[in-house]
Amino acid sequence: MHSFNRSIDVIAADTHRKVCDEENRKCDRLEDERERAWSVAR
């Protein structure tokens, strides 16, 4: 039972990390867009 719980924790942590990576990628893309817009505006 204990090892079962631990594997769930590992899966949850792995999923969480994947979600964070996705969010970071989205944020990076937004930053790129903003910088591009700024350079066009200048």
C-alpha positions in Angstrom: 0.0 0.0 0.0 2.8 2.4 0.9 4.7 1.9 -2.4 1.4 2.4 -4.2 1.0 5.8 -2.6 4.6 6.7 -3.5 4.1 5.8 -7.1 1.0 8.1 -7.2 3.2 10.9 -5.7 5.8 10.3 -8.4 3.2 10.4 -11.2 1.6 13.5 -9.7 5.0 15.3 -9.5 5.8 14.2 -13.1 2.5 15.5 -14.4 2.9 18.8 -12.4 6.4 19.3 -13.9 5.0 18.7 -17.5 2.2 21.2 -16.8 4.7 23.7 -15.5 6.9 23.2 -18.6 3.9 23.9 -20.8 3.1 27.1 -18.9 6.7 28.2 -19.1 6.7 27.6 -22.8 3.5 29.7 -23.2 5.0 32.5 -21.1 8.2 32.5 -23.2 6.1 32.7 -26.4 4.1 35.6 -24.9 7.4 37.4 -24.0 8.7 36.8 -27.6 5.5 38.3 -29.0 5.7 41.3 -26.7 9.3 42.0 -27.6 8.5 41.7 -31.3 5.6 44.1 -30.9 7.9 46.5 -29.1 10.6 46.4 -31.7 8.0 47.0 -34.4 6.6 49.9 -32.5 10.0 51.6 -32.2 
